[in-house]
């Protein structure tokens, strides 16, 4: 189940409700991500890819049914290669992904903005990756020091990105 546009949410409201949560079940990503993609806000259950300057597993993920999920890509914060470009953004939109969060770079900004999928990344970088068939899917990752695992829920809007162990009510 994903959160549709008709079910608006606010990451600020979620933070107001969960600001005293010390259990670790509610987490906030640092404010280092820039938003791209045709959806300003997106949310859904998390699927992950862990890779370094090789987007083989990212491509495989977005070419599979997204079912309203958010793909979280642990690119190790690398600013040397783009892990998502216009073709992968279009594939994600076509296959029903709600969004993609990349701890790394993206490229093809005009194509990203045209794709009906939310995209958040650290920066733009025109260099593509080398596909070496490396990387892991659906493993626990650390994004900017924040633990994220498959099945968590991620919510992203203009104010930021939050992660919860379960579905939050808007």
N, C-alpha and C positions, 0 to 999 in steps of 0.2 A: 504494500500500500504506500502510495506517495502522497505528499501534500500538494494539492492542485492550486492553481491560481485563484480559484474561488474560495479557498481556505487560507486567507492571508495570515501572516505571522509577522512578528517583530523580534529580531534578536535582542533588541534592547529590553522588550517586555520579558523575554525568557531570562535575561540576566537579572532583571529586577526581582523576579520570582526565585531564582536559584543563587543569588549572590552569596548566601551564607552556606551553600552546599560545600562541605569539606570532604565528602565521600569519594570524590573523583568521578562520580557518574555524570556530572555536567562539567564540560570543559570549553574554554574559549580560546580560539586560535589568535596568535599575535596579529596586530594590524599591519601586516606586510603584504597582503594580497591585493592585486588590482583586479577589477571585474571586466570581463569580456563576455562575448556571447549574447544571444538575442533575448535571454531571460535575465532580468535584473535580480530576481529572487528565485531561489530554488531550494528544495529540500527532499530528502528521501533516505532510505536505508543505505548504508555504506557497503561498497565493494572496493577492494584495494588492489593496487599494483605497486610493487617495490622494484625500482630499476635505476640504473645509473647511465644516463646518456645513451640509452637504447630503448626505443619505444615499441619493441616487438609485442610485449604483453599488453601495452596500452591499446595498440591496434586490434589485437585479438579480443580484448574486452569490449571496446566500443562497437565492434562488428557482431557482437552477440546481443541477445535481447536484454535491454536495460531494465525493463519492468519498473520504471520510475525510480531507479536507484541513482545514487551519486557515486561516481568513480573518484576515489582519492588516490592520487599518484604521488608516491614518495620518491621523488627524483633527487633526494639528498640536498636540495637547495641549489643544485648546479645552475649556474648562469651561462654555461658554455654551449648548450645545445637545446633546441626546442623539442619538447616531448609531445606536444599536440599542435597540429596545424589545421588548416581549413578542411582538408579531406577527412580527418578524424573527427572534427567537430560536426561535420555534416553527417557522418556515419552514426555518431552518438545521437544526434537529433532524430535521424531516420529510424533508429533502433529503440527509441523510447527511454533514453537516459535522461534524467532530470538535470544533471549537472556533472561537471568535472572540476575538481580542485587539484591543482598541480603545484607541488613544492619544487618548483623549477620554472622553466620558461615555456612560452607558446609562441607561435608565429602566424602569419597571414591574418593580421588583425581585421581587415575588411571582411574576410570570409568568416572569421570567428563571430564578429558582430552580426552577421546575417543568419547564422545558425540558430535554430530555435532550441537552444540548450544553454544553461548557465555555465559560465567558465570563470574560474578564479585562478590566478597564477602570480608568481613573483614578478615577472617581467617579460618583455618581448625580446626575442633573439631570432634573427633570420636563418641561422645555421640549423639544418636538420640533424637528426641523430644518425648514427650508423646502426643498422639492424644486425645484431649479433646473436639473436635468439636467446638473450639473457633476460633475467628478471623473474619475479615471483608474483603469483596472483592469490588474492584472498588470504593474506597473512597480516598479522598485527604490524602497524607501522608507527613511526614517530614523525610527526609533521611539525616543524619548528618547535620541537620539544614537547609536543602534545601527543599523547597516546591515542591512536584511533584503530579500531578493529572492525573486521567485517561484521555487519549486523547492527553497529551503532547507527544512530540517526544524525544526519548533518543538516543544518539549516544555514543558509547564506542569504544575506540581503545587503543593501547599501551600507549598513552600519557595521557589519562584520560577519564572522562565521563562528557558530557554536556547534558542539557535538554532545550528544547525550546517549546514554546506554539504551534508552528506549524512546518511543514516540512521545513528544511533548504536546500538550494541548495549547492551541493558539489563543 
